[in-house]
Amino acid sequence: MLIDTKFWQGKRVLITGHTGFKGSWISLWLNSLGVELLGIALEPPTYPSLFVEANISKLMISEITDIRNLDNISNIFKNFRPEIVIHLAAQPLVIESYKDPITTYTTNVIGTLNILESARQTDSVRAIVNVTTDKCYENKEWVWGYRENESLGGFDPYSNSKSCSELLTSSYRNSFFSITNVGLATARAGNVIGGGDWARNRLIPDILRSFENNSQIEIRNPLSIRPWQHVLEPLSGYLILAEKLFNDSILYSEGWNFGPNDEDAKSVEWIVNTMIRSWGASVNWTHTTEEYKHEANYLKLDISKANNRLDWHPRWALSTALDKIIEWQRAWKNNENMSKFCLQQIEQYNLS
C-alpha cells in the first residue's frame, strides 16, 4: 500500500522525538506531504545530528521540552490541537538503560502516560501511534518471528520499559479512547538503520566512525541476529497505520509489527563484512573482550499481519539499505544539502 498523499495534506500532526534520528526522517517526510507539523523533544541527542544537518527546525514548529513535564505537554496539545499524534520520544538504547534505568523508565513510561493523557484531554485528536520496539516481547530466542499476540516481557530496563508502555497503551485504549472513537495503536520495530544516525553503541554508526577514523571495528556480539531494516520501512508503516486509525478507530487499534522479510534478518558479523566491502575500507573487526550486560542473541518479527491487513510490505532489501546508508554518508562528507538528499532517498523509496 502506498501512502495516501491527499490524506495528509493540511492535517495537523504532532510528533514527539522530532530531534532524534527517526523523528528527523519522519519530520522531513511529513513536511513533504504538506502537513501542519509540530514536534516535541529535547535538544538533539547527538552531535552531529540529522535534525541540525538537514535544517529540520525550519520545516515545523519545534517545541524543546521534556515529555515528563505534563503541564508543558498538556498546554502544547491544547494550543496546537493536533488531529494525529505519532509518539517517538524515548530513551532508546539498551546499554544506556543499564546505566540510567530511572531516566529510561520515567521517559518511556511516564512520558508516554503524559502524551496519552494530553491527547485524551484534546478533542481534536483522532489517531495516535505509539512507537515501541521489537524488544518488547518476552524473548525466548526462538528461530521464528514473534507475532503480535505473543507475551510481552523485556529483560533489560529499556525493553521492559517499552513493554510497560505497551500495557499502558492497552489500558488507555480500553478505558478511554475506544469510548471516544480515537484510534490508538502501538508500532513495534527495531534495529532501524539509515543515514544520519550518530548514536553511540549502535552498530552502523560505530562502523561508520571506524571507517572515518581508519580504526578497528569492535563488535560485542558478532553472531547475534536482528531484523535490520532501513528507517524508511517502519516510518512508512507508521504513516499507513495512522491513516487507517484515522479512518477506522476500531479495526486497527492494536499492536503492529514492522520488520524486514525473513531473509534480511542477518547477523552482526554479516552486516560488518558487507559494509567493509561496500565502503572499500581497509579496516577489519574484532570481537571486543569488554564485558557488557545481557543482550538478546536472536530476534525476529512476524510481519504477516501488517502484510495482510495494512497491505504494508518491505521495499528495500538489506543490501539496498546498506548501500543507501553509504550513499548518505558520502553525500554528508561532501557537504551536500542533506535535507534535499534525504528527500531524494524518500522519493526513491516511494518509487521502489
C-alpha positions in Angstrom: 0.0 0.0 0.0 1.2 3.5 -0.9 0.9 6.4 1.5 -2.1 8.5 0.5 -0.6 11.9 -0.2 -4.1 13.5 -0.4 -5.0 12.3 3.0 -2.0 14.0 4.7 -2.4 17.4 3.0 -3.3 20.0 5.6 -3.5 17.5 8.5 -2.4 18.8 11.9 0.2 16.3 13.1 2.1 16.3 16.4 5.2 14.1 16.7 7.4 13.5 19.7 11.1 12.9 19.5 11.4 15.0 16.3 15.1 15.9 17.1 16.2 12.3 17.0 17.2 10.0 14.2 13.8 8.5 13.3 12.0 11.7 14.3 14.1 13.8 11.9 13.4 11.5 9.0 9.6 11.4 9.6 9.5 15.2 10.0 11.1 15.6 6.6 8.6 13.1 5.1 5.6 14.7 6.7 6.6 18.1 5.7 6.9 16.9 2.1 3.3 15.7 2.4 2.0 19.1 3.2 1.1 18.6 6.9 1.0 21.3 9.6 3.6 19.9 11.8 4.6 20.4 15.5 7.4 18.4 17.3 8.0 17.9 21.0 11.5 16.8 22.1 14.7 17.5 24.0 17.6 19.0 22.2 19.2 16.7 19.6 20.7 13.7 21.4 23.9 13.6 19.4 26.4 15.9 17.7 26.3 15.9 14.7 22.6 15.3 14.3 20.3 14.8 11.4 18.0 17.4 12.9 20.7 20.1 12.5 22.3 18.8 9.3 19.0 18.8 7.4 17.8 22.1 8.9 14.6 20.5 10.1 13.7 23.2 12.6 12.8 25.4 9.6 10.2 23.0 8.4 8.0 22.8 11.6 7.0 24.2 14.9 9.7 22.8 17.3 9.0 22.7 21.0 12.1 21.8 23.0 10.7 20.4 26.2 10.7 17.2 28.3 7.7 14.8 27.8 7.9 14.1 31.5 6.6 17.6 32.1 2.8 17.1 32.0 1.9 20.8 32.3 4.0 21.8 29.3 2.8 18.8 27.2 -0.8 19.5 28.0 -0.6 23.2 27.1 1.1 22.3 23.7 -1.7 19.9 22.9 -4.4 22.4 23.8 -2.8 25.2 21.8 -1.9 23.2 18.7 -5.0 20.9 18.6 -3.5 18.0 16.6 -5.5 15.5 14.6 -2.8 12.8 14.6 -0.1 12.0 17.2 3.0 10.0 16.4 4.9 9.3 19.7 8.6 8.5 19.1 10.3 10.2 22.0 12.1 7.7 24.2 15.4 6.7 25.8 16.1 4.2 23.0 19.4 2.5 24.0 19.7 -0.8 25.8 23.2 -0.2 27.2 22.2 3.3 28.4 19.2 1.8 30.2 21.5 -0.3 32.4 23.5 2.9 33.2 20.4 5.0 34.0 17.2 2.9 34.5 15.4 5.7 36.3 15.6 8.1 33.3 14.7 5.2 31.0 11.6 4.2 32.9 10.4 7.8 33.6 10.8 8.8 29.9 9.4 5.7 28.3 6.5 5.1 30.7 5.6 8.4 32.5 6.5 10.3 29.3 4.1 8.1 27.3 1.5 8.5 30.0 1.7 12.3 29.7 1.3 12.1 25.9 -1.7 9.8 26.1 -3.3 11.9 28.9 -2.8 15.1 27.0 -4.3 13.5 23.9 -7.2 12.3 25.9 -7.9 15.9 27.1 -7.7 17.2 23.5 -10.9 16.6 21.5 -9.3 17.3 18.1 -7.1 14.1 18.3 -8.4 11.3 16.0 -5.4 8.9 15.8 -2.4 8.0 17.9 0.6 5.8 17.0 2.8 4.9 20.0 6.1 3.6 18.7 7.6 1.0 21.0 10.1 -1.7 19.9 10.6 -5.2 18.7 12.3 -5.9 22.0 9.0 -5.5 24.0 8.4 -9.3 23.6 9.5 -11.9 26.1 12.5 -13.1 24.2 12.8 -16.9 24.2 15.5 -17.0 21.5 13.0 -18.6 19.0 14.2 -19.1 15.4 10.8 -17.9 14.2 9.4 -14.4 14.3 7.3 -13.1 17.2 3.7 -12.4 16.5 1.7 -9.5 17.9 -0.2 -11.8 20.3 3.0 -13.2 21.9 3.8 -12.5 25.5 5.4 -9.1 26.4 8.4 -9.0 28.7 11.8 -7.4 28.3 14.9 -8.4 30.1 16.8 -5.1 30.2 15.3 -1.8 31.5 14.9 -0.4 28.0 13.0 -3.4 26.6 11.0 -3.7 29.8 10.1 -0.1 29.9 8.7 -0.4 26.3 6.6 -3.4 27.4 5.2 -1.2 30.2 4.4 1.4 27.5 2.5 -1.3 25.6 0.5 -2.2 28.6 -0.2 1.4 29.4 -1.4 2.0 25.8 -3.7 -1.0 26.1 -5.2 0.3 29.3 -5.8 3.8 27.8 -7.3 2.3 24.7 -9.8 0.1 26.6 -10.6 2.7 29.3 -10.8 5.9 27.3 -10.1 6.0 23.6 -12.4 3.2 22.5 -15.3 5.1 24.0 -14.4 8.4 22.2 -13.6 6.6 18.9 -10.0 7.7 18.8 -7.7 5.2 17.1 -4.7 4.1 19.3 -2.1 1.6 18.2 1.4 0.5 19.0 4.1 0.0 16.4 6.8 -2.5 17.1 10.0 -2.2 15.1 13.7 -2.3 15.9 17.2 -2.3 14.6 16.4 0.6 12.3 19.3 1.8 10.3 19.8 4.7 7.9 21.9 7.8 7.1 22.1 10.4 9.8 22.4 8.2 12.9 25.3 9.2 15.1 24.2 7.3 18.3 26.8 5.6 20.4 26.7 1.8 20.9 24.7 1.3 17.7 26.3 -0.9 15.1 26.0 1.2 11.9 27.2 4.5 13.5 30.1 2.6 15.2 31.1 1.1 11.8 31.0 4.4 10.0 33.1 6.1 12.7 35.7 3.3 12.4 35.7 3.9 8.6 36.3 7.7 9.1 39.0 7.1 11.8 40.5 4.2 9.9 40.3 2.3 13.2 39.4 -1.3 14.0 35.7 -2.1 14.5 34.9 -3.6 17.9 31.9 -5.9 17.9 30.1 -7.1 21.0 28.0 -9.9 19.6 29.1 -10.9 16.1 26.7 -13.9 15.9 23.6 -12.0 17.1 20.8 -11.9 14.6 18.5 -8.9 14.3 15.6 -7.8 12.0 17.6 -5.0 10.3 15.6 -2.5 8.2 16.1 0.9 6.6 14.5 3.7 8.6 12.0 4.4 5.8 10.5 1.0 6.1 8.9 1.3 9.6 8.2 5.0 9.0 6.1 4.2 6.0 4.3 1.7 8.3 3.7 4.3 10.9 2.1 6.6 8.3 -0.1 4.0 6.8 -1.2 2.9 10.2 -2.0 6.4 11.2 -4.2 6.8 8.1 -6.0 3.6 8.9 -6.6 4.6 12.5 -7.9 8.0 11.5 -10.4 6.4 9.1 -11.4 3.4 11.3 -10.6 3.7 15.0 -11.9 0.3 15.9 -10.4 -2.1 13.3 -6.8 -1.1 13.6 -6.4 -0.1 17.3 -3.9 -2.8 18.4 -0.2 -3.7 18.2 1.6 -4.0 14.8 5.0 -5.4 13.8 7.1 -3.7 11.2 10.2 -5.5 10.2 12.1 -6.9 7.2 11.5 -10.1 5.2 12.8 -13.2 6.8 15.9 -13.4 4.6 17.0 -9.9 5.9 17.3 -11.0 9.5 21.1 -11.2 9.4 24.0 -11.5 11.9 26.1 -8.6 13.1 29.1 -10.2 11.5 27.3 -10.3 8.1 26.5 -6.6 8.4 30.1 -5.6 9.3 31.6 -7.6 6.5 29.1 -6.3 3.9 29.7 -2.7 4.9 33.5 -3.1 4.8 33.3 -4.5 1.2 30.8 -1.8 0.1 32.8 1.1 1.6 36.1 -0.3 0.3 37.6 0.1 3.7 40.9 -1.3 4.8 39.8 -1.8 8.4 38.8 -5.1 10.0 36.8 -6.0 13.0 37.5 -7.7 16.3 35.3 -9.3 19.0 35.7 -7.0 21.9 36.6 -8.6 25.2 34.9 -5.8 27.2 32.1 -7.1 29.4 28.6 -6.0 28.5 25.2 -6.5 30.0 22.8 -9.1 28.7 21.6 -8.6 25.1 19.4 -10.9 23.1 21.1 -13.2 20.6 18.2 -14.0 18.3 15.3 -11.8 17.5 12.9 -11.8 14.5 9.4 -10.4 13.9 6.5 -11.9 12.1 5.1 -9.2 9.9 2.3 -11.2 8.2 -0.4 -9.2 10.0 0.9 -5.8 8.6 1.3 -7.5 5.2 -2.3 -8.8 5.1 -4.3 -6.2 6.9 -2.4 -3.0 6.1 -1.0 -4.1 2.8 2.4 -2.9 4.0 5.5 -4.7 2.7 9.2 -4.0 3.0 10.6 -2.5 -0.2 14.3 -2.3 0.2 16.4 -5.5 0.7 19.0 -5.2 3.4 21.8 -4.9 0.9 20.0 -1.9 -0.7 19.5 -0.4 2.7 23.3 -0.6 3.4 24.0 0.9 0.0 21.7 3.8 0.8 23.5 4.4 4.1 26.9 4.6 2.4 25.5 6.9 -0.2 24.1 9.2 2.5 27.3 9.2 4.5 29.4 10.1 1.4 27.0 12.9 0.5 27.3 14.3 4.0 31.1 14.1 3.9 30.9 16.0 0.6 28.8 18.8 2.2 25.7 18.3 0.1 22.3 19.6 1.1 21.2 16.8 3.4 17.6 17.9 3.5 17.4 17.6 -0.2 19.4 14.3 -0.2 17.0 12.8 2.4 14.0 13.8 0.3 15.6 12.2 -2.7 16.0 8.9 -0.8 12.4 9.2 0.3 11.3 9.6 -3.3 13.5 6.6 -4.4 11.8 4.6 -1.6 8.4 5.6 -2.8 9.1 4.6 -6.4 10.7 1.2 -5.5 
